[in-house]
Amino acid sequence: MNFTLKQLRLFVSVAENGSLSRAAEQLAMTQSAATMSLQELERQLNHSLFDRVGRRLSLNAWGQWLLPRAQKMLAESYLIEQGFKGQSPIAGRLRLGASRTIADHWIPGLIEQVARRYPQLDLGLAVDNTHRLLQQLYQGRLEMALIEAHAQEKWLRLEPWCRDELVIVCQREHPLARESEVSLQQLAECEWVLRESGSGTRDTFEQALAGRLGPLRIRQEYPHLPTIKRLLQSRPWLSCMSRLSVADELAAGSLVALPVPALSLSRFFYFAWHKDRGDHPARLALIELARELLQ
């Protein structure tokens, strides 16, 4: 096969943009040159790589198989180029995803550390819930993500980062706030405002309750942590949140963490990436910096 790095770069750009015209613009190519290059790559591989729906291109099964491998090859070629220029391999752009709890409390410090230690590394950030971050990892739109739930996908590589604790919280005027111990049955009788389905916090909470309680009385679901905290302070509802997320409110007394000895709500935060992408110096450096933050 005689496919080129330029063809692989075009393929990856089309996969990430979902558009041949946007990929051509990104790579400073004409539309016709980009079309011919992609067609030649598919001819070399003897397989189409995209399903063509109107003007939009979406990866088919062969394209999904090729994407992480093409990204790995391009990353290695970049490192070779940097090495022969005598430049640090920890440079360029690394696209990082972070779930919302992690983004609120850890990412600012991580970005500051990256800027100080590796000024040539451009850190792009996507903040979303764990489920959607995993989708972006699989699609090759992120090199790495910091997530809140232990996922089981076979293509995924996970590495534990740090432990986190979830707590059941409510306003200090709530009747349960005066209890020295709260039972699962008491929780079932209350109304709730929770994170949306797909968030790591929601997944951990539901796994802890699985088979032990019937459906909860959920009044609202929101992805925005400040919205949930404001509602808790004005409504007699319960929620489950990371202790990190409500540390200030607990210290000020505007929210109360309920003692629920029947529930174990400890979890880990994880580094996550597509296992087929291989090792990358910038990702390894980022993991090292994130571990230093814990100290």
Phi, psi and omega in degrees: 000144183239030177291155187246165175297326178297320178293319178295322179297320177295315179303313180296319180296318177297317180298321183283328183265340183069017185207129177290322182294319178293322178295318179299318179295319181297325184261010178058046177243156172284158179301317182293321179294320179294318179299314180295321181294317179293318178298321179293321177298314180296325177293318179299320183277346181063029178210142168286152184246347184228149165268128184260110179243102186064231178269353185267140178248126176237142184299133169270190185297319178294320178296321178294325178291321184285327191306304182297329179288321176294319179297322178295316179298318180293322178297318179295320179295325178294319180295321177299314180299314180296319181299318181283345172272355181075022182258162179292137176289346179269077184206178181085207185243131174239124182267114185249137172251150178214135173290163194296319179299315180294319181298321182291326192247338185243328188295318179305316178294324179293317179298319179298319179295319179297315181298325182282317187274322185229074185296342179273356180265120178264114185262110173273144186232131172239125180251124181198181177280167187301316183301314183286330175295321178296322176299317180292325175297315181296323181282356179080015181274350176228145173276328182203156175221152172253113188238168188253356185231150177277107182268159186246005184301137185292333183278355191263139171252125180241143175221124182298143179248295182207162181271147178226153180239131173266150179225151172271124186234157177202173176290156185291342179275354182295140180305325181287343181295341180266357182280141176280341178205133183245134182267166177296324179297322177296322177296321182294336182275354184262167174259151191230150165236125190230165169297159182289157174300140183103343178281150179297323179298314180296318180298314180297317180298313182292325177294324179293330182266351188304125178077003184248337178220154173284190180301135177283159177271084185270116180277320183214154172229132181218145174275350189261113184299316179301326178296315180297318181294321177296319179296320179298326181284342183247351183231149179278057182248165175248159172212164174242121184218161173296139177302327176302319185292333184243017183302315181294318181292323177293320179294323181280345180086005179284337172233156183233136174271124183278139175280110181235083186297340181284349182251132171254113187240032175274148180207175175246151162268147185231148161277137182223139173203166179286125187295337180281354181278348177072185179277146179222130183305321181294320178293317178297322178295321180294320177298318179298317179295320180296323177292325178295327180300328182295337182274000000 
